[in-house]
Amino acid sequence: MTTHRYFVLTLLMSIVYWILDSGIHWLIYSEELNFFPTEANELWMRSLIITLLCSLGFYADYKTKQLLQKEQEKTQVFKATVQSTQHILNNLLNQVLCIQVQLEEKDLLDKDIEQQIKNILHTGTEQVHALSEVKNVSEQSIKQSIAPEVKPK
């Protein structure tokens, strides 16, 4: 749904301006309270200011929409990259698991090395999962998602 909140806001500001300008002419210049001036000069000045304000609101809505679209595109590219990376890493982790199983079957693995491999695989899986859960796509949030957790002693 497309909203034009800046345009509506500037339109409301324009209406308030028109009313206040009429009030100022009535209070300060002791003119008759007239919301639609009969003088051509006054009419085109008010119209110009209102046109400029509404144009600003329209432009702000247009630029906001462009920025939101760029943000959505950036998020889509990030998600596609993470999914591709996840696929590659899952294949790699599965291959390492296959090698680990083969080495265990032949009893070629030391228990410490076996535990290190399990820890590496577990950490890698957790980090890929954390990266895929990033909602706010920014450099800081991406770095935080894969930062190692500090575990209390």
N, C-alpha and C positions, 0 to 999 in steps of 0.2 A: 504494500500500500504506500503510495507516494503522498507525503505530507508537504505542505507549503507553509510551515510554521513561521519562517522568517518573513515571507510575503504577507501573511495574515497579521503578524506583529507590526510590520511597517505600515500596513493599511490602517490598523487601529491607531497607531501613532499619528498618522496623517489626519484621521478624523478628529482626534484630540487637538492636533495643531490647528485645524480649520476652526474648530469651536473656540479655542483659546485666542486665536487671532481676531475672531469676530468680537469676543469679549473685551480684548484689549482696545480695539477701536471704539467700543461702546463706553468703556470706563475712562480711558485716558483722553481720547480725542472727542468725547461727548457726541459721538455720532449715533445715529439710530441703530439699534441692535438688528443687524441684518446678516444672516448666515450666507447669503448669496450676494456678494457685492455687485453693484451696478457699474462701478468704475472698471473699465477694461484693464487698466494697469494693475489694480489690486487683484482682479480675477486671474490674470495670467501669472502673476507672482505666486499666488497661492497654488495654482495648478502646477506650476513648474516645480515648486518644492515638494508637492505631493507626488508628482511623477518621479522625481529623483529618489524620494524615500521608498516608494514602491519598487522602483527599478533596483535599488540596493537590496531590498528583501528578496526579489526574484533572483538576483545574481547570487546572493548568499545561499538560497535554496539549491540553485544549480550547482554551485561549487561543493556544497555539502554532499549532494547526491554523487558527484564525481569522486569525492574522497571516500565515501562509503563503498562505492563500487571497487575502487582500488584496494581497499582494505579487504573486501570479500575475495577479490582475485588473489591477493597475497595469502589469505588463509587457505584457499583452495590449492594453490601451488604448494604451500607448506604441507598440507595433508597428503597430497599426492606424493611428495618427496618422502614423507615419513612412511607411508604405506609401501613404497618401493624399497626403501631402506630396510623396513621391517621384513619384507619378503627375502631380501638378500641375506640379512643377518640370520633369519630363521633357517635358511638353507645352510649357511655356514655353521650355525650351532648344531644342526642335525648331523652334519658331516663330522664335526668334532665328537659328538656323542657316539657315532658309529665307530670312529677310531678308538674312542675310550673303551667301548664294549669289546672290541676285538683285542685290544691290549689286555683287558681284564681276563678275557677267556684264555689267553696264552700266558697269563700270570706274569706279564712283563711290566706291570705298573707297581710302583712303590705306593704304599697307603697315603703318604703325605702328598705325593704328586697327584694321586687320584682325588684327594680332597681339594687340592688347589684347582684342579680342572673343574670340579663340581662348583666351587665358589665362583670361578670365572664365568662359567656358563650361567649360573644363577644371577650374578650381577649384570651380565650382558642382557639377559632376558628382562630383568627389572628395569634397566635403563631404557630399553627400547619401548617397553610398555609405558613408562613414565613420559617419554617423549611423545608417544601417540596420544596421551591424555591432555596435552597442552591446549588450553582454550584461548588464552590471550596470546596471539602470535606476536612476540617481540623478542629481541635478542636476549634481554634479561630473563624473561620467563622460560625461554628454551634452555638457557644455561642453568637456571635453577632446577629445571626438571631432571637434569642428568647429573647434578652435583652430588657427590657422595655424601650420604648422611653421616653426621657425627653421632656416634653411639656413646651414651654415657657409660662410664666405667663403674 
